[in-house]
């Protein structure tokens, strides 16, 4: 091959044999035979080898054509040999570079073509295997046995889809019913919680009211004890005053007897003096003068006594036992030893001595003795008048003390009545609380609540008291919630059992006796019947706050109605049980 010629590379593909092979080649499911023939022309030397695959590649590999302008014959001159050699060397250099590039591109093209051919062989092999599998599956599917089985599966699938739709509709209706029941149960449970909260609040109010009544009761009891103490002190004082009065009355009676004796003796002495007076005229005139002086003195003393009586009458209403003590102290001041009996005895002894001296003076010293004795008699009379006045004051003070005692007795009676009333209220409240405690204890035992948490605490004896009553209420509430959850779960399980027992009669082509089954009856789910709470309705109807008696009456009425309802429900349950037994027999 000459140096100016280029090597040519030809790649030819064998055509597909037949239209069927062409179809399978396009679909990737039939066998395809591909023959790749690579014809390479005889390779020239390394410096002259140039691969050609197509015209475009040849164009890119060709050296660029030079455009020569025509030169005028005058201006065209042949280049020298040196310039020609230089141009030839440059062109040779360019051709060598192009040759190296063409060799590299040929190697890479050969490598890529070989890898592509191997990949195509692998793909042809996998496609052939897939075609074999598909043809096998098509042959199996087109068999009569598989066609019959597919028909049966289609019918059964339609039946199962129908049953699925029916069950989904039934489940949807059951979900709606369960949602309604849940809503009703939650509403009733909320109502029960509100009623429990109200009852707890009422119990707390009753406890506070009981505590207030206890405080009032203790206060009234202390006041009653104080009143009793004051009454005892007043009774002791009145008894002492009464004894003193009796002693004073006895002394007054003795003094009156002595006074009468003295008066009788005085009258005798006066008679004797009158006889002497008849004999002695001078003595008579003198005695008349003294008598006039005495009358003036008595009038003055009477006026003073009237003024004193008025003053004492005004002060008697405001006087107390202290005035009598002051009078007693005044009498004690007159005595040296501090004994009134001794004072009276001394007074009587002095009077007797004075009377004896008076009689002796009458006989021996007619005028001078009479003057001295009459003066002493006047002094004794004055002291006697003071004693009588003090006794009258003592009597008036005794009357005042009696009136004060009567007032105290009336106050004590009123306080006793109030204390009895508060005691009755306390008894009623304690009865209601005891009734509530017993009912809570019975309920606690009936529903089998666990009281270990309460018994573990310090000072607990297992009895319901005012302090641990809220804890018992909390345990009962928790137990009721658990029982409600168990009841709802039990009813749900019963409903599931009844649904499992009743089988729907769907026509299944694989079941020969499905047509003999009875159609399923519609299930009627009866929602649970909860008793209405009339107690909460009554509390809602009340617009004004209730007192203790009305609350107590309302609680008792509610309890009686509930007991009567329970009694009525017990025989009905017995009749239902008997009827069930008869049906089972």
C-alpha positions in Angstrom: 0.0 0.0 0.0 1.3 3.3 -0.9 2.1 6.0 1.6 -0.7 8.3 0.5 -3.4 5.6 0.8 -5.5 5.2 4.0 -6.5 1.8 5.5 -10.2 0.9 5.5 -12.0 -1.0 8.3 -15.4 -2.6 7.4 -17.9 -3.9 9.9 -20.8 -5.9 8.5 -23.8 -7.5 10.3 -25.5 -10.6 9.1 -29.1 -10.1 8.4 -31.8 -11.9 10.5 -33.1 -15.0 9.0 -36.8 -14.9 8.5 -39.6 -12.5 9.8 -40.1 -14.6 13.0 -36.6 -14.1 14.0 -36.9 -10.4 13.3 -40.0 -10.2 15.5 -38.4 -12.1 18.4 -35.4 -9.8 18.1 -37.5 -6.7 18.4 -39.6 -8.2 21.4 -36.7 -9.7 23.2 -38.4 -13.1 23.4 -37.1 -15.2 20.4 -33.8 -16.6 19.4 -31.7 -14.2 17.3 -28.6 -15.2 15.4 -26.3 -12.3 14.8 -23.1 -12.7 12.9 -20.7 -9.9 13.1 -18.0 -10.0 10.6 -15.2 -7.7 10.9 -13.1 -7.5 7.8 -9.9 -5.7 8.1 -7.8 -5.0 5.1 -4.2 -6.1 5.1 -2.4 -4.0 7.5 0.4 -1.8 6.1 3.3 -0.6 8.0 2.8 1.3 11.3 3.6 4.6 9.8 1.1 4.2 6.9 -1.9 2.4 8.7 -5.1 4.5 8.8 -8.4 2.9 9.8 -11.6 3.9 8.1 -15.1 3.1 9.4 -17.3 5.5 7.5 -17.0 8.5 5.4 -17.4 10.9 8.3 -14.5 9.4 10.1 -12.5 9.5 6.9 -13.3 13.1 6.4 -12.1 13.9 9.9 -8.9 12.0 9.4 -8.0 13.5 6.0 -5.5 16.4 6.1 -7.1 19.7 5.3 -6.9 20.6 1.7 -5.0 23.7 0.9 -6.6 26.3 -1.2 -4.2 27.7 -3.7 -4.8 30.9 -5.5 -3.9 31.2 -9.0 -1.0 33.4 -9.3 -0.1 35.3 -12.2 2.5 33.8 -14.3 4.5 36.8 -13.5 4.4 36.6 -9.8 4.6 32.8 -9.4 8.0 31.7 -8.5 9.0 28.2 -7.6 10.2 27.8 -3.9 13.6 26.8 -3.1 14.6 23.3 -2.1 15.2 24.3 1.4 11.7 25.6 1.9 10.3 22.5 0.3 12.1 20.2 2.7 10.9 22.3 5.6 7.3 22.0 4.4 7.7 18.3 3.9 9.1 17.8 7.4 6.2 19.7 8.9 3.7 17.8 6.9 5.4 14.5 7.9 5.2 15.5 11.6 1.5 16.2 11.3 0.9 13.0 9.6 2.8 11.1 12.3 0.7 12.7 15.0 -2.5 11.9 13.1 -1.3 8.3 12.7 -0.7 7.9 16.4 -4.1 9.2 17.1 -5.7 6.9 14.6 -3.9 3.9 16.2 -5.1 4.8 19.7 -8.7 5.3 18.4 -8.5 2.0 16.6 -7.5 0.1 19.7 -10.2 1.7 21.8 -12.8 1.1 19.1 -11.8 -2.6 19.0 -12.0 -2.9 22.7 -15.4 -1.3 22.8 -16.7 -3.4 20.0 -15.5 -6.6 21.6 -17.2 -5.7 25.0 -20.4 -4.7 23.2 -20.4 -8.1 21.3 -20.0 -10.0 24.6 -22.8 -8.1 26.2 -25.0 -8.7 23.2 -24.3 -12.4 23.4 -25.2 -12.5 27.1 -28.4 -10.6 26.5 -29.3 -12.9 23.6 -28.8 -15.9 25.9 -31.0 -14.4 28.7 -33.7 -13.5 26.2 -33.6 -17.0 24.8 -34.1 -18.4 28.4 -37.0 -16.0 29.0 -38.6 -17.0 25.8 -38.4 -20.6 26.8 -39.9 -19.9 30.2 -42.7 -17.8 28.6 -43.5 -20.4 26.0 -43.7 -23.1 28.8 -46.0 -20.9 30.9 -48.2 -20.2 27.9 -48.5 -23.9 27.2 -49.4 -24.5 30.9 -51.9 -21.7 31.0 -53.6 -22.8 27.8 -54.2 -26.3 29.3 -57.9 -27.2 30.0 -57.3 -28.2 33.6 -55.7 -24.8 34.4 -58.5 -23.0 32.6 -61.1 -24.8 34.7 -59.2 -24.1 37.9 -58.9 -20.4 36.9 -62.7 -20.3 36.4 -63.3 -21.8 39.8 -60.8 -19.4 41.4 -62.5 -16.5 39.7 -66.0 -17.5 41.1 -64.6 -18.1 44.6 -62.8 -14.8 44.5 -66.0 -13.0 43.5 -67.8 -14.8 46.4 -65.0 -13.8 48.9 -65.2 -10.2 47.7 -68.9 -10.2 48.2 -68.5 -11.6 51.7 -65.8 -9.1 52.4 -68.1 -6.2 51.4 -70.9 -7.6 53.6 -68.6 -8.0 56.6 -67.2 -4.5 56.1 -70.7 -3.1 56.1 -71.5 -5.1 59.2 -68.3 -3.9 60.9 -69.1 -0.3 59.9 -72.6 -0.6 61.5 -71.1 -2.2 64.6 -68.5 0.5 64.9 -71.2 3.2 64.6 -73.2 1.4 67.3 -70.2 1.0 69.5 -69.4 4.7 69.0 -73.0 5.6 70.1 -72.7 3.3 73.1 -69.3 4.7 74.0 -70.7 8.2 73.8 -73.7 7.3 76.1 -71.4 5.5 78.5 -69.0 8.4 78.7 -71.9 10.9 79.2 -73.3 8.7 82.0 -69.9 8.3 83.5 -69.3 12.0 83.4 -72.6 12.5 85.1 -71.7 10.0 87.8 -68.3 11.8 88.3 -70.1 15.1 88.6 -72.6 13.6 91.1 -69.7 12.1 93.0 -67.9 15.4 93.0 -71.1 17.1 94.3 -71.5 14.4 97.0 -67.9 14.9 98.0 -68.4 18.6 98.2 -71.5 18.2 100.2 -69.7 15.7 102.6 -66.9 18.2 102.9 -69.4 21.0 103.7 -71.1 18.7 106.2 -67.8 17.9 107.8 -67.0 21.6 108.0 -70.4 22.3 109.4 -70.0 19.5 111.9 -66.6 21.0 112.9 -68.3 24.4 113.3 -71.1 22.8 115.4 -68.5 21.0 117.4 -66.7 24.3 118.1 -70.0 26.0 119.0 -70.9 23.0 121.2 -67.6 23.1 123.0 -67.9 26.9 123.4 -71.4 26.5 124.8 -70.3 23.7 127.0 -67.5 25.8 128.4 -70.0 28.6 128.9 -72.4 26.2 130.6 -69.6 25.0 132.9 -68.8 28.6 133.7 -72.5 29.4 134.3 -72.7 26.3 136.5 -69.7 27.4 138.4 -71.1 30.9 138.8 -74.4 29.4 139.9 -72.7 27.2 142.4 -70.8 30.2 143.7 -74.0 32.3 143.8 -75.8 29.4 145.5 -73.1 29.2 148.1 -73.1 32.9 148.6 -76.9 32.9 148.9 -76.8 30.0 151.3 -74.2 31.8 153.4 -76.3 35.0 153.2 -79.4 33.0 154.2 -77.5 31.5 157.1 -76.3 34.9 158.1 -79.8 36.2 157.7 -81.1 33.5 160.0 -78.4 34.2 162.5 -79.2 37.9 162.3 -82.9 37.2 162.6 -82.3 35.1 165.7 -80.1 37.8 167.1 -82.7 40.4 166.3 -85.4 38.2 168.0 -83.1 37.9 171.1 -82.4 41.6 171.0 -86.1 42.3 170.7 -86.8 40.1 173.7 -84.1 41.8 175.6 -85.5 45.1 174.4 -89.0 44.3 175.6 -87.5 43.2 178.9 -85.6 46.5 179.1 -88.7 48.4 178.1 -90.7 46.8 180.8 -88.0 47.5 183.3 -87.8 51.0 181.9 -91.5 51.4 182.3 -91.3 50.3 185.9 -88.5 52.7 186.5 -90.4 55.5 184.8 -93.3 54.8 187.1 -91.0 55.0 190.0 -89.6 58.2 188.5 -93.1 59.6 188.0 -93.8 59.0 191.6 -90.6 60.8 192.4 -91.6 63.5 189.9 -94.8 64.0 191.6 -92.9 64.7 194.8 -90.3 66.9 193.3 -91.6 69.8 191.1 -88.3 71.2 190.3 -87.2 67.9 188.9 -90.4 67.8 186.9 -89.8 71.2 185.3 -86.3 70.3 184.5 -87.4 67.0 183.0 -90.0 68.9 180.9 -87.3 71.1 179.5 -85.1 68.1 178.7 -88.1 66.4 177.2 -88.6 69.3 174.8 -85.0 69.2 173.9 -85.3 65.5 173.3 -88.4 66.0 171.1 -86.4 68.4 168.9 -83.5 66.0 168.8 -85.9 63.2 167.8 -87.5 65.3 165.1 -84.0 66.2 163.8 -83.0 62.5 163.9 -86.2 61.5 162.1 -85.5 64.0 159.4 -82.0 62.7 159.0 -83.3 59.2 158.9 -85.8 60.1 156.2 -83.0 61.8 154.1 -80.8 58.8 154.6 -83.6 56.5 153.7 -84.2 58.4 150.5 -80.5 58.3 149.6 -80.4 54.6 150.4 -83.6 54.1 148.4 -82.0 55.7 145.4 -78.7 53.8 145.8 -80.3 50.5 146.7 -81.0 49.6 143.1 -77.3 50.1 142.2 -75.8 48.7 145.3 -74.3 45.3 145.4 -72.8 43.0 147.9 -69.9 45.5 148.5 -72.2 47.9 150.3 -73.1 45.2 152.8 -69.5 44.5 153.3 -68.9 48.2 153.9 -71.7 48.2 156.5 -70.2 45.1 158.1 -66.8 46.8 158.2 -68.3 49.8 159.9 -69.8 47.6 162.6 -66.5 45.8 162.9 -64.7 49.2 163.4 -66.9 49.9 166.4 -65.7 46.7 168.0 -62.1 46.3 169.3 -61.9 42.6 168.9 -63.8 42.4 165.5 -66.7 40.2 166.9 -70.3 41.5 166.5 -71.7 39.1 169.1 -69.3 40.5 171.7 -70.3 44.0 170.7 -74.0 43.2 171.3 -73.2 41.4 174.6 -71.1 44.4 175.7 -73.9 46.8 174.7 -76.4 44.8 176.7 -74.1 44.6 179.7 -73.5 48.3 179.5 -77.3 48.9 179.3 -77.8 46.7 182.4 -75.1 48.5 184.3 -76.5 51.9 183.2 -80.0 50.8 184.3 -78.6 49.7 187.7 -76.7 52.9 188.1 -79.8 54.8 187.0 -81.9 53.2 189.7 -79.2 53.6 192.3 -78.8 57.3 191.3 -82.6 57.8 191.6 -82.4 56.7 195.1 -79.2 58.4 196.1 -78.4 61.2 193.6 -81.8 62.4 192.3 -80.8 65.1 189.8 -77.2 64.6 188.7 -77.6 60.8 188.2 -80.7 61.3 186.1 -78.8 63.7 183.8 -75.9 61.3 183.2 -78.0 58.2 182.9 -80.4 59.9 180.4 -77.4 60.9 178.2 -76.1 57.3 178.2 -79.6 56.0 177.4 -79.8 58.4 174.4 -76.4 57.1 173.1 -77.6 53.5 173.4 -80.8 54.4 171.6 -78.8 56.0 168.8 -76.6 52.9 168.4 -79.7 50.7 168.4 -81.3 52.8 165.7 -78.1 52.5 163.6 -78.2 48.7 164.1 -81.8 48.5 163.0 -81.0 50.7 160.0 -78.1 48.5 159.0 -80.4 45.4 159.2 -82.9 47.1 156.9 -80.1 47.8 154.5 -79.0 44.2 154.7 -82.6 43.1 154.0 -82.8 45.3 150.9 -79.4 44.1 149.7 -80.7 40.5 150.2 -83.7 41.2 148.0 -81.4 42.7 145.4 -79.2 39.6 145.5 -82.4 37.5 145.1 -83.3 39.5 142.0 -79.8 39.1 140.6 -80.0 35.4 141.3 -83.3 35.2 139.4 -81.8 37.0 136.4 -78.9 34.6 136.5 -81.2 31.6 136.7 -83.2 32.9 133.7 -80.0 33.4 131.7 -78.8 29.9 132.8 -82.2 28.5 131.7 -81.9 30.2 128.3 -78.3 28.9 127.8 -79.4 25.5 128.8 -82.2 25.6 126.2 -79.7 26.7 123.5 -77.3 24.0 124.6 -80.0 21.4 124.4 -81.0 22.7 120.9 -77.3 22.5 119.7 -77.0 19.1 121.3 -80.0 17.9 119.4 -78.6 19.3 116.1 -75.3 17.7 116.9 -77.0 14.3 117.5 -78.9 14.6 114.2 -75.7 15.5 112.3 -73.8 12.7 114.0 -76.7 10.2 113.2 -76.6 11.2 109.5 -72.8 10.9 109.5 -73.0 7.5 111.2 -75.5 6.4 108.6 -73.3 7.5 105.8 -70.3 5.8 107.4 -72.3 2.5 107.8 -73.5 2.7 104.2 -70.0 3.4 102.9 -68.7 0.5 105.0 -71.4 -1.9 103.6 -70.7 -0.8 100.1 -67.0 -1.2 100.7 -67.5 -4.8 101.9 -70.0 -5.6 99.1 -67.7 -4.7 96.2 -64.7 -6.3 97.9 -62.5 -3.3 98.1 -58.9 -3.5 99.4 -58.2 -1.4 102.5 -54.6 -2.3 103.0 -53.4 1.2 102.0 -55.6 2.8 104.7 -54.7 0.2 107.4 -51.0 0.7 106.8 -51.3 4.3 108.0 -50.5 5.2 111.6 -53.4 5.1 114.0 -55.9 3.2 111.7 -58.1 0.5 113.3 -60.1 -0.6 110.3 -63.1 1.6 111.1 -64.4 4.5 109.0 -63.8 7.8 110.7 -64.1 11.5 109.7 -60.5 11.6 108.7 -60.2 8.5 106.5 -63.7 8.9 104.9 -62.3 10.6 101.7 -59.8 7.8 101.3 -62.6 5.2 101.4 -64.5 7.2 98.8 -61.5 7.3 96.5 -61.1 3.5 96.7 -64.8 3.0 96.1 -64.6 5.2 93.0 -61.7 3.4 91.6 -63.4 0.0 92.2 -66.6 1.2 90.5 -64.5 2.4 87.5 -62.9 -1.1 87.3 -66.3 -2.8 87.6 -67.7 -0.6 84.8 -64.8 -1.5 82.5 -65.2 -5.2 83.3 -69.0 -5.0 82.6 -68.4 -3.3 79.2 -65.7 -5.9 78.3 -68.1 -8.7 79.4 -70.9 -7.4 77.2 -68.5 -7.0 74.3 -67.4 -10.6 74.6 -71.0 -11.8 74.8 -71.7 -9.9 71.6 -68.7 -11.4 69.9 -69.8 -14.9 71.0 -73.3 -14.4 69.7 -71.9 -13.1 66.4 -69.6 -16.2 66.1 -72.5 -18.6 66.8 -74.7 -17.1 64.0 -73.1 -17.9 60.6 -74.3 -16.1 57.5 -75.7 -18.2 54.8 -73.8 -17.2 51.7 -74.1 -19.3 48.6 -70.7 -20.8 48.1 -70.2 -23.0 45.0 -67.7 -25.2 46.8 -70.2 -26.0 49.6 -72.9 -28.4 48.7 -75.1 -27.8 51.8 -74.9 -24.0 52.0 -78.4 -23.7 50.5 -79.9 -25.7 53.4 -78.6 -23.2 56.0 -81.1 -20.7 57.5 -80.6 -17.0 56.7 -78.9 -15.1 59.5 -81.2 -13.0 61.6 -80.3 -9.4 62.2 -78.6 -8.9 65.5 -80.3 -6.5 67.9 -77.8 -5.0 70.3 -79.6 -3.6 73.3 -77.7 -0.7 74.9 -77.2 -0.9 78.6 -80.0 0.8 80.6 -78.7 3.1 83.3 -80.9 4.3 86.0 -81.6 8.0 86.1 -80.3 9.9 89.1 -83.3 11.8 90.6 -81.1 13.1 93.4 -78.9 15.1 90.9 -82.0 16.3 89.1 -83.5 17.5 92.4 -80.3 19.3 93.2 -80.2 20.9 89.8 -83.8 22.1 90.2 -83.1 23.8 93.5 -82.2 27.4 92.9 -81.4 28.5 96.5 -79.0 26.9 99.0 -80.4 24.2 101.2 -80.1 23.9 104.9 -79.2 20.8 106.9 -82.8 19.6 107.5 -83.8 19.8 103.8 -80.6 18.1 102.7 -81.2 15.3 105.2 -84.8 14.9 104.1 -83.6 14.7 100.4 -81.0 12.1 101.2 -83.5 10.0 103.1 -86.0 10.2 100.3 -83.4 9.2 97.8 -82.3 6.3 99.9 -85.9 5.0 100.4 -86.6 5.2 96.7 -83.4 3.4 95.9 -84.1 0.6 98.4 -87.7 0.2 97.1 -86.3 0.0 93.5 -83.7 -2.6 94.6 -86.5 -4.7 96.2 -88.6 -4.5 93.1 -85.7 -5.5 90.9 -84.7 -8.6 93.0 -87.9 -10.6 92.3 -87.8 -9.6 88.6 -84.3 -11.1 88.3 -85.5 -14.2 90.1 -88.3 -14.6 87.6 -85.9 -14.2 84.7 -83.6 -16.8 86.1 -86.5 -19.3 86.6 -87.6 -18.7 83.0 -84.1 -19.3 81.7 -83.9 -22.5 83.7 -87.2 -23.7 82.2 -86.0 -22.9 78.7 -82.8 -24.8 79.2 -84.7 -27.8 80.6 
